[in-house]
């Protein structure tokens, strides 16, 4: 089920959470996705703190114990050190981005998770919502993301091939969405 996560000073994002995932499991997913240390994260749902049993099923219980369902909102609080580091990283990223060209005609940046099909690479990339998907190629090459050497690859979002001449907004890409890199090429039949 998709659950929305909200953290002060961060853009809210959606993440898949299993009905029987423990609080510890959710924190581990947040750590792998956002880089937040699981031990420094506190989670709240409907004003209640979610107890972390450190991976033990019985003591902490799963998401169902807290009434977490599809569309629920979980508030995230980061430990003081983590929040400070996160803010510093964002400031550095903002400085670097402002030195580059405009990122999409004034549209807000959207952070997407890019994953290679075989799991060789995973990266979180900020792209302009109104930029063409082709801009993602340049971003990934700049980051030295593991891509097929011959340049024959395409992007998939929610099980649909992304047209690189269209914008992320056109494809319905939202913050935190996953974009998968597939090796190969796509040809479309001619339109008559």
SULBEL-V59989 format. One record per pair of residues at least 6 apart in sequence whose C-alpha atoms are under 6 Angstrom apart, sorted by the first residue. I is the first residue (numbers start at 1). J is the second residue. Records with the same first field share a line. If there is no record, write none. Layout:
BEGIN
I: J / J
END
This chain:
BEGIN
1: 16 / 17 / 70
2: 15 / 16 / 70 / 71
3: 14 / 15 / 71 / 72 / 73
4: 13 / 14 / 73
5: 12 / 13 / 73 / 74 / 75
6: 12 / 75 / 76
7: 75 / 76
13: 175 / 176
19: 63 / 64
20: 62 / 63
21: 62 / 63
22: 61 / 62
23: 52
24: 52 / 54 / 55
27: 38
28: 38
31: 37 / 38
40: 78 / 79
41: 77 / 78
42: 76 / 77
43: 49 / 50 / 75 / 76
44: 50 / 74 / 75
45: 74
51: 60
52: 60
53: 59 / 60
103: 128
104: 128 / 130 / 131
107: 129
109: 126 / 127 / 128 / 129
110: 126 / 127 / 128 / 129 / 175
111: 125 / 126 / 175 / 176
112: 124 / 125 / 175 / 176 / 177 / 178
113: 123 / 124 / 178
114: 122 / 123 / 178 / 179 / 180
115: 121 / 122 / 180
116: 180 / 181
117: 181 / 182
121: 146
129: 168 / 169
130: 167 / 169
131: 167
132: 165 / 166 / 167
133: 164 / 167 / 168
134: 164
152: 184 / 185
153: 182 / 183 / 184 / 185
154: 181 / 182
155: 162 / 180 / 181
156: 162 / 179 / 180
157: 179
END
